[in-house]
Amino acid sequence: GDAHVDRAQAATTEFTAPFQEFISRYAWGEIWTDPTLSRRERSLITLTALVAHGHHEELAMHVRAAVRNGLSPREIGAALLQTGVYCGVPAANAAFAVAGRVLSEAAEAERDGPQPG
């Protein structure tokens, strides 16, 4: 979401600036805003690609995004189950661990409600 993009851009250094510009323009701009696929569909595709490549840190972030984009925990689980067939059981096992942690943290935060600030 916007908060992630804002944090990434704020952390840009002279060294990372060309990459940050590229990712902001291409991935967060052109790809995620193309109307051909819904954000929900893009989340399913992204989860699968991240499982296939073992990018667990990114997977955690995209599980949270998938929920914001309309996927239920059950649908996320179904997508991860399918990755077991196409990406391998160890990859799906690791993905379930990451997604389970993220979804549990989100459910706990929702139960606790907003904290006084």
C-alpha positions as CSV (number, residue, x, y, z in Angstrom):
1,G,0.0,0.0,0.0
2,D,0.9,3.7,0.0
3,A,2.5,3.5,3.5
4,H,4.9,0.8,2.3
5,V,5.8,2.8,-0.8
6,D,6.2,6.0,1.3
7,R,8.6,4.2,3.8
8,A,10.6,2.7,0.9
9,Q,11.0,6.0,-0.8
10,A,11.9,7.7,2.5
11,A,14.7,5.2,3.0
12,T,16.2,5.9,-0.5
13,T,19.9,6.6,-0.6
14,E,22.0,7.9,-3.4
15,F,23.1,4.3,-4.0
16,T,19.5,2.9,-4.1
17,A,17.8,5.8,-5.8
18,P,17.9,4.3,-9.4
19,F,16.4,1.1,-8.2
20,Q,13.8,2.9,-6.0
21,E,12.8,5.0,-9.0
22,F,12.5,1.9,-11.2
23,I,10.4,-0.1,-8.7
24,S,8.1,2.9,-8.0
25,R,7.5,3.5,-11.6
26,Y,7.3,0.0,-12.9
27,A,6.0,-2.4,-10.2
28,W,4.0,-0.1,-7.9
29,G,3.0,2.2,-10.8
30,E,2.5,0.6,-14.1
31,I,1.9,-3.1,-13.1
32,W,-0.3,-2.7,-10.0
33,T,-2.4,0.1,-11.6
34,D,-3.1,-1.7,-14.9
35,P,-6.8,-2.3,-15.0
36,T,-6.6,-5.6,-16.9
37,L,-6.4,-7.6,-13.7
38,S,-8.0,-6.8,-10.3
39,R,-5.8,-6.1,-7.3
40,R,-7.3,-9.3,-5.9
41,E,-6.1,-11.3,-8.9
42,R,-2.7,-9.6,-8.7
43,S,-2.4,-10.6,-5.1
44,L,-3.0,-14.3,-5.9
45,I,-0.3,-14.2,-8.6
46,T,2.1,-12.4,-6.4
47,L,1.7,-14.8,-3.5
48,T,2.4,-17.7,-5.8
49,A,5.5,-16.1,-7.3
50,L,6.9,-15.3,-3.9
51,V,6.3,-18.8,-2.7
52,A,8.0,-20.2,-5.8
53,H,11.1,-18.2,-5.2
54,G,11.2,-18.5,-1.4
55,H,10.9,-14.7,-0.7
56,H,9.4,-15.0,2.7
57,E,9.9,-11.4,3.9
58,E,8.0,-10.2,0.8
59,L,5.5,-13.0,1.2
60,A,4.5,-11.7,4.7
61,M,4.0,-8.2,3.4
62,H,1.9,-9.5,0.4
63,V,-0.2,-11.7,2.7
64,R,-1.2,-8.5,4.5
65,A,-1.8,-6.8,1.1
66,A,-3.8,-9.7,-0.1
67,V,-6.2,-9.3,2.8
68,R,-6.5,-5.6,2.0
69,N,-7.1,-6.5,-1.6
70,G,-10.1,-8.7,-0.7
71,L,-8.7,-12.2,-0.2
72,S,-10.0,-14.1,2.8
73,P,-7.6,-16.2,4.9
74,R,-9.4,-19.3,3.4
75,E,-8.6,-18.1,-0.1
76,I,-5.0,-17.4,0.8
77,G,-4.8,-20.9,2.2
78,A,-6.2,-22.4,-0.9
79,A,-3.7,-20.5,-3.0
80,L,-0.8,-21.7,-0.8
81,L,-2.2,-25.3,-1.0
82,Q,-2.0,-25.1,-4.8
83,T,1.6,-23.9,-4.6
84,G,2.4,-27.2,-2.9
85,V,1.6,-29.0,-6.2
86,Y,3.5,-26.6,-8.5
87,C,6.2,-25.1,-6.2
88,G,6.8,-28.1,-4.0
89,V,5.7,-29.1,-0.5
90,P,8.7,-27.6,1.3
91,A,8.0,-24.2,-0.3
92,A,4.3,-24.4,0.6
93,N,5.1,-25.5,4.1
94,A,7.3,-22.4,4.6
95,A,4.7,-20.2,3.1
96,F,1.9,-21.6,5.4
97,A,4.2,-20.8,8.4
98,V,4.7,-17.2,7.2
99,A,1.1,-16.6,6.2
100,G,-0.2,-18.3,9.4
101,R,1.9,-15.9,11.5
102,V,0.8,-12.9,9.6
103,L,-2.9,-13.8,9.7
104,S,-2.7,-14.6,13.4
105,E,-1.1,-11.3,14.1
106,A,-3.8,-9.5,12.1
107,A,-6.6,-11.3,13.9
108,E,-5.0,-10.5,17.3
109,A,-4.7,-6.8,16.4
110,E,-8.3,-6.8,15.2
111,R,-9.5,-8.4,18.4
112,D,-7.6,-5.9,20.5
113,G,-9.0,-3.0,18.6
114,P,-7.3,0.4,18.3
115,Q,-4.9,1.2,21.1
116,P,-5.1,4.6,22.9
117,G,-2.6,6.9,21.5
